[in-house]
Amino acid sequence: QMADPFLYNTGERSHYGCLGHEVQIDYLKAYVCRPSFSTDKAVIVAHDVFGWQFPDIRYIVDLIAGHGYITICPDFFKGTKPWTSTDHWADFPDWLKNHDPVKVDKEADVVLKYLKEQCGAKKIGIVGFSWGGMAVHHLMLKNPQLAAGVSLYGRIVRDSEERYSLLNPTFFIFGEKDHTISLDQIFLLEDKLKQYCKVPYKIKVYPGQVHGFAQLKPEDMKPDDKPYIEEARRDMIDWIKMFV
């Protein structure tokens, strides 16, 4: 019986009134939030298993936009049903087969084209959480158009040398108590990046934090976790500001 890796507690959540709006881009729906001034910098947000409409992810999109980036979260599930907290964990492997986080290249290209042609973006970064963190790790190996990436607790799967030749600066954020990603896996990642990676990278582990810790809205945070959540978000934004 596998532990349930993705599902942090989504029960008690406050309502969130979003600041952005939904758009249709080619065959994808997306949620976009723009800063109050015009900019040629943009950030793509890769959602977790709960999909592009999940309030926590929209909160993150709005947060990043508030720092001066055109921020967009496309529906990487292309209209198919996201995982929900009432689904049965036994069905997760089948669901994941149809929602492969490394099969996101086409969607990324569609969104990059939109940001460049419709929004005037010249520099574009990407941030992803859990499922989206894996997507970010993949895209930072494959897509040179992405100036920088932040992968938050995206599990590193399939160990091979190709997993470490990042094209542009990438920051990996992990929780110390994440039961889906062991500290051994994190040390291995660090070790391999030292060997193979030719661009700036960073790995940081946040004490006592579980999977999914960084995307909680302020009113859903536990007081003990709040400083680490805020620190992780600051670190994420700082990385983006440094390279995008």
Sine and cosine of phi, psi and omega as CSV:
sin_phi,cos_phi,sin_psi,cos_psi,sin_omega,cos_omega
0.00,0.00,0.92,-0.39,0.01,-1.00
-0.97,0.25,0.58,-0.82,0.14,-0.99
-0.92,0.39,0.40,-0.92,-0.05,-1.00
-1.00,0.08,0.96,-0.27,-0.25,-0.97
-0.98,0.18,-0.53,0.85,-0.19,-0.98
-1.00,-0.06,-0.45,0.90,-0.32,-0.95
-1.00,0.09,1.00,-0.03,0.20,-0.98
-0.97,0.26,0.22,-0.98,-0.12,-0.99
-0.93,0.37,0.93,-0.38,0.00,-1.00
-0.96,-0.27,0.23,0.97,-0.07,-1.00
-0.93,0.36,-0.94,0.33,-0.10,-1.00
-0.99,0.12,1.00,-0.06,0.02,-1.00
-0.80,-0.60,0.66,-0.75,0.02,-1.00
-0.98,0.19,0.34,-0.94,0.04,-1.00
-0.93,0.36,0.54,-0.84,0.07,-1.00
-0.77,-0.64,0.85,-0.53,0.05,-1.00
-1.00,-0.04,0.90,-0.43,-0.14,-0.99
-0.97,0.23,0.42,-0.91,0.01,-1.00
-0.99,-0.10,-0.34,0.94,-0.09,-1.00
-0.99,-0.13,-0.37,-0.93,0.01,-1.00
-0.54,-0.84,0.27,-0.96,-0.01,-1.00
-1.00,-0.07,0.59,-0.81,0.05,-1.00
-0.73,-0.68,0.31,-0.95,0.11,-0.99
-0.95,-0.31,0.82,-0.57,0.04,-1.00
-0.85,-0.52,0.94,-0.33,-0.02,-1.00
0.82,0.58,-0.83,-0.55,-0.02,-1.00
-1.00,-0.05,0.10,0.99,-0.07,-1.00
-0.93,-0.36,0.61,-0.79,0.24,-0.97
-1.00,-0.01,0.45,-0.89,0.02,-1.00
-0.47,-0.88,0.43,-0.90,0.09,-1.00
-0.96,-0.28,0.80,-0.59,-0.06,-1.00
-0.83,-0.55,0.67,-0.74,0.15,-0.99
-0.74,-0.67,0.74,-0.67,-0.02,-1.00
-0.94,-0.33,0.50,-0.86,0.09,-1.00
-0.95,0.32,0.13,-0.99,-0.08,-1.00
-0.97,0.25,-0.20,0.98,0.02,-1.00
-0.83,-0.56,0.25,-0.97,-0.06,-1.00
-0.99,0.12,0.56,-0.83,-0.07,-1.00
-0.50,-0.87,0.40,-0.91,0.09,-1.00
-0.95,-0.32,0.39,0.92,0.04,-1.00
-0.91,-0.42,0.64,-0.77,-0.06,-1.00
-0.64,-0.77,0.38,-0.93,0.06,-1.00
-0.71,-0.70,0.75,-0.66,0.13,-0.99
-1.00,-0.06,0.70,-0.72,0.08,-1.00
-0.94,-0.33,0.84,-0.55,0.06,-1.00
-0.99,-0.11,0.89,-0.45,-0.08,-1.00
-0.94,0.33,0.15,-0.99,0.06,-1.00
-1.00,-0.06,-0.27,-0.96,-0.08,-1.00
-0.89,0.46,-0.34,0.94,-0.04,-1.00
-0.99,0.12,-0.02,1.00,0.20,-0.98
1.00,0.04,0.03,-1.00,-0.15,-0.99
-0.97,0.25,-0.25,0.97,-0.02,-1.00
-0.99,-0.11,-0.04,1.00,-0.06,-1.00
-0.91,0.41,0.77,-0.63,-0.10,-0.99
-0.82,0.57,-0.62,0.79,-0.05,-1.00
-0.88,0.48,-0.62,0.79,-0.03,-1.00
-0.95,0.31,-0.63,0.78,0.03,-1.00
-0.91,0.42,-0.58,0.81,0.07,-1.00
-0.87,0.50,-0.68,0.73,0.01,-1.00
-0.91,0.42,-0.67,0.75,0.05,-1.00
-0.84,0.55,-0.75,0.66,-0.01,-1.00
-0.90,0.44,-0.63,0.77,0.01,-1.00
-0.87,0.49,-0.73,0.69,-0.02,-1.00
-0.93,0.38,-0.64,0.77,0.04,-1.00
-0.86,0.51,-0.60,0.80,0.03,-1.00
-0.88,0.47,-0.32,0.95,0.06,-1.00
-1.00,-0.05,0.11,0.99,0.14,-0.99
0.98,-0.21,0.44,0.90,0.01,-1.00
-0.85,-0.53,0.64,-0.77,0.22,-0.98
-0.93,0.38,0.88,-0.48,-0.14,-0.99
-0.86,-0.50,0.71,-0.70,-0.12,-0.99
-0.67,-0.75,0.71,-0.70,0.11,-0.99
-0.88,-0.48,0.98,-0.21,0.04,-1.00
-0.98,0.18,0.36,-0.93,0.09,-1.00
-0.99,0.16,1.00,-0.01,0.00,-1.00
-0.91,0.41,-0.25,0.97,0.04,-1.00
-1.00,0.04,0.01,1.00,0.15,-0.99
0.80,0.60,0.70,0.71,0.07,-1.00
1.00,0.09,-0.13,0.99,0.05,-1.00
-0.99,0.17,0.26,-0.96,-0.13,-0.99
-0.95,0.31,0.80,-0.60,0.11,-0.99
-0.94,0.34,0.20,-0.98,0.14,-0.99
-0.92,0.38,0.59,-0.81,0.08,-1.00
-0.83,-0.56,0.33,-0.94,-0.08,-1.00
-0.93,0.36,-0.19,0.98,0.03,-1.00
-0.99,-0.13,-0.09,1.00,0.04,-1.00
-0.93,0.38,0.36,-0.93,-0.03,-1.00
-1.00,0.01,0.75,-0.67,-0.07,-1.00
-0.85,0.53,-0.52,0.85,0.01,-1.00
-0.87,0.50,-0.46,0.89,-0.02,-1.00
-1.00,0.08,-0.10,1.00,-0.13,-0.99
-0.88,0.48,-0.70,0.71,0.00,-1.00
-0.84,0.55,-0.64,0.77,0.04,-1.00
-0.91,0.41,-0.68,0.73,0.03,-1.00
-0.86,0.51,-0.68,0.73,-0.06,-1.00
-0.91,0.41,-0.56,0.83,0.05,-1.00
-0.84,0.55,-0.60,0.80,-0.01,-1.00
-1.00,0.01,-0.03,1.00,0.00,-1.00
-0.71,-0.71,0.93,0.38,-0.12,-0.99
-0.99,0.13,0.87,-0.50,-0.07,-1.00
-0.92,0.39,-0.22,0.98,0.07,-1.00
-0.99,-0.11,0.07,1.00,0.07,-1.00
-0.96,-0.29,0.90,0.43,-0.09,-1.00
-0.80,-0.59,0.14,0.99,-0.13,-0.99
-0.90,0.44,-0.68,0.74,-0.05,-1.00
-0.91,0.42,-0.71,0.71,0.00,-1.00
-0.89,0.46,-0.67,0.74,0.03,-1.00
-0.87,0.50,-0.67,0.74,0.00,-1.00
-0.90,0.44,-0.66,0.75,0.03,-1.00
-0.87,0.50,-0.69,0.72,-0.04,-1.00
-0.95,0.31,-0.64,0.77,0.03,-1.00
-0.88,0.48,-0.69,0.73,0.01,-1.00
-0.88,0.48,-0.71,0.70,0.02,-1.00
-0.87,0.50,-0.73,0.68,-0.04,-1.00
-0.89,0.46,-0.63,0.77,-0.03,-1.00
-0.96,0.27,-0.72,0.69,-0.13,-0.99
-0.99,0.11,-0.62,0.78,-0.07,-1.00
-0.99,-0.11,-0.42,0.91,-0.10,-0.99
-0.92,-0.40,-0.08,1.00,0.01,-1.00
0.93,0.36,0.42,0.91,-0.03,-1.00
-0.96,0.26,0.73,-0.68,0.03,-1.00
-0.96,-0.29,-0.51,0.86,0.03,-1.00
-0.80,-0.60,0.75,-0.66,-0.11,-0.99
-0.72,-0.69,0.77,-0.64,0.09,-1.00
-0.91,-0.41,0.06,-1.00,0.01,-1.00
-0.60,-0.80,0.62,-0.79,0.01,-1.00
-0.76,-0.65,0.70,-0.72,0.01,-1.00
-0.59,-0.81,0.49,-0.87,-0.10,-1.00
-0.88,-0.47,0.82,-0.57,0.10,-0.99
0.86,0.51,-0.93,-0.36,0.10,-1.00
-0.78,0.62,-0.71,0.71,0.01,-1.00
-0.92,0.38,-0.46,0.89,0.07,-1.00
-0.92,0.40,-0.60,0.80,0.09,-1.00
-0.92,0.40,-0.66,0.75,0.03,-1.00
-0.87,0.49,-0.66,0.75,0.01,-1.00
-0.90,0.44,-0.73,0.68,0.01,-1.00
-0.82,0.57,-0.73,0.69,0.01,-1.00
-0.87,0.49,-0.76,0.65,-0.09,-1.00
-0.92,0.39,-0.51,0.86,0.02,-1.00
-0.95,0.31,-0.26,0.97,0.11,-0.99
-1.00,0.01,-0.34,0.94,-0.20,-0.98
-0.90,-0.44,-0.50,0.87,-0.19,-0.98
-0.89,-0.46,0.98,-0.19,-0.05,-1.00
-0.93,0.38,-0.21,0.98,0.02,-1.00
-0.94,0.33,-0.30,0.95,-0.01,-1.00
-1.00,0.05,0.92,-0.38,-0.13,-0.99
-0.94,0.35,-0.46,0.89,0.00,-1.00
-0.28,-0.96,0.42,-0.91,0.01,-1.00
-0.69,-0.73,0.50,-0.87,0.17,-0.98
-0.80,-0.60,0.87,-0.49,0.01,-1.00
-0.95,-0.30,0.91,-0.41,0.01,-1.00
-0.98,-0.19,0.88,-0.47,0.00,-1.00
0.59,0.81,0.78,0.63,0.19,-0.98
-1.00,-0.03,0.82,-0.57,-0.07,-1.00
-0.93,0.36,0.67,-0.75,0.01,-1.00
-1.00,0.04,0.93,-0.36,-0.03,-1.00
-0.93,-0.36,0.34,-0.94,0.04,-1.00
0.84,0.55,1.00,-0.01,-0.02,-1.00
-0.97,0.25,0.90,-0.43,0.13,-0.99
-0.43,-0.91,0.34,-0.94,-0.07,-1.00
-0.86,0.52,-0.51,0.86,-0.01,-1.00
-0.90,0.44,-0.27,0.96,-0.04,-1.00
-0.97,0.25,-0.07,1.00,-0.18,-0.98
-0.83,-0.56,-0.13,0.99,-0.03,-1.00
-1.00,0.06,0.94,0.33,-0.05,-1.00
-0.92,0.40,0.59,-0.81,-0.05,-1.00
-1.00,0.07,-0.50,0.86,-0.04,-1.00
-0.59,-0.81,0.23,-0.97,-0.11,-0.99
-0.80,0.60,0.77,-0.64,-0.07,-1.00
-0.70,-0.71,0.70,-0.72,-0.04,-1.00
-0.89,-0.47,0.81,-0.59,0.01,-1.00
-0.95,-0.31,0.84,-0.53,0.00,-1.00
-0.94,-0.35,0.76,-0.65,0.01,-1.00
-0.73,-0.69,0.43,-0.90,0.16,-0.99
-0.99,-0.13,0.66,-0.75,-0.04,-1.00
-0.88,0.48,-0.55,0.83,-0.09,-1.00
-0.98,-0.22,0.40,0.92,0.00,-1.00
-0.96,0.30,0.91,-0.42,-0.08,-1.00
-0.99,0.15,0.05,1.00,0.08,-1.00
-0.99,-0.14,-0.34,0.94,-0.05,-1.00
-0.77,-0.63,0.93,-0.36,-0.04,-1.00
-0.98,0.20,0.37,-0.93,0.06,-1.00
-0.87,0.49,-0.53,0.84,0.05,-1.00
-0.85,0.53,-0.68,0.74,0.01,-1.00
-0.91,0.42,-0.59,0.81,0.01,-1.00
-0.93,0.37,-0.67,0.74,0.03,-1.00
-0.90,0.43,-0.61,0.79,0.03,-1.00
-0.89,0.46,-0.70,0.71,0.02,-1.00
-0.84,0.54,-0.72,0.69,-0.02,-1.00
-0.88,0.48,-0.70,0.72,0.00,-1.00
-0.86,0.51,-0.73,0.68,-0.05,-1.00
-0.94,0.34,-0.62,0.79,0.02,-1.00
-0.90,0.44,-0.63,0.78,0.07,-1.00
-0.83,0.56,-0.63,0.77,-0.03,-1.00
-0.96,0.27,-0.70,0.71,-0.25,-0.97
-0.94,-0.33,-0.36,0.93,-0.18,-0.98
-1.00,0.08,0.75,-0.66,-0.06,-1.00
-0.96,-0.26,0.01,1.00,-0.03,-1.00
-0.88,-0.48,0.25,-0.97,0.05,-1.00
-0.86,0.51,0.66,-0.75,0.11,-0.99
-0.57,-0.83,0.27,-0.96,0.01,-1.00
-0.50,-0.87,0.59,-0.81,0.10,-1.00
-0.79,-0.61,0.74,-0.67,0.02,-1.00
-0.65,-0.76,0.70,-0.71,0.00,-1.00
-0.92,-0.39,0.79,-0.62,-0.07,-1.00
-0.99,-0.16,0.84,-0.54,-0.12,-0.99
-0.83,0.56,0.72,-0.69,0.14,-0.99
0.95,0.32,0.07,1.00,-0.13,-0.99
-1.00,-0.06,0.61,-0.79,-0.04,-1.00
-0.99,-0.17,0.10,-1.00,0.03,-1.00
-0.84,0.55,0.70,-0.72,0.06,-1.00
0.99,0.12,0.18,0.98,-0.16,-0.99
-0.92,0.40,-0.51,0.86,-0.25,-0.97
-0.99,0.10,-0.19,0.98,-0.04,-1.00
-0.97,-0.24,0.24,0.97,0.03,-1.00
-0.94,0.35,0.61,-0.79,0.10,-0.99
-0.96,0.27,0.45,-0.90,-0.12,-0.99
-0.78,0.63,-0.67,0.74,-0.07,-1.00
-0.96,0.27,-0.16,0.99,0.02,-1.00
-0.98,-0.18,0.04,1.00,-0.06,-1.00
-1.00,0.09,0.58,-0.82,0.17,-0.99
-0.99,0.12,0.60,-0.80,-0.06,-1.00
-0.81,0.59,-0.61,0.79,-0.02,-1.00
-0.92,0.38,-0.50,0.87,-0.07,-1.00
-1.00,0.03,-0.38,0.93,-0.16,-0.99
-0.79,0.61,-0.74,0.68,-0.02,-1.00
-0.87,0.50,-0.59,0.81,-0.02,-1.00
-0.96,0.29,-0.61,0.79,0.03,-1.00
-0.89,0.45,-0.72,0.69,-0.01,-1.00
-0.91,0.42,-0.62,0.79,0.02,-1.00
-0.90,0.43,-0.69,0.72,0.00,-1.00
-0.88,0.48,-0.65,0.76,0.01,-1.00
-0.92,0.38,-0.67,0.74,0.06,-1.00
-0.87,0.50,-0.71,0.71,0.00,-1.00
-0.88,0.48,-0.67,0.75,0.02,-1.00
-0.87,0.49,-0.75,0.66,-0.01,-1.00
-0.91,0.42,-0.65,0.76,-0.01,-1.00
-0.88,0.48,-0.63,0.78,0.01,-1.00
-0.90,0.43,-0.71,0.71,0.03,-1.00
-0.88,0.48,-0.71,0.70,-0.03,-1.00
-0.89,0.45,-0.54,0.84,-0.02,-1.00
-0.93,0.37,-0.58,0.81,-0.18,-0.98
-0.89,-0.45,-0.24,0.97,-0.02,-1.00
-0.91,-0.42,0.00,0.00,0.00,0.00
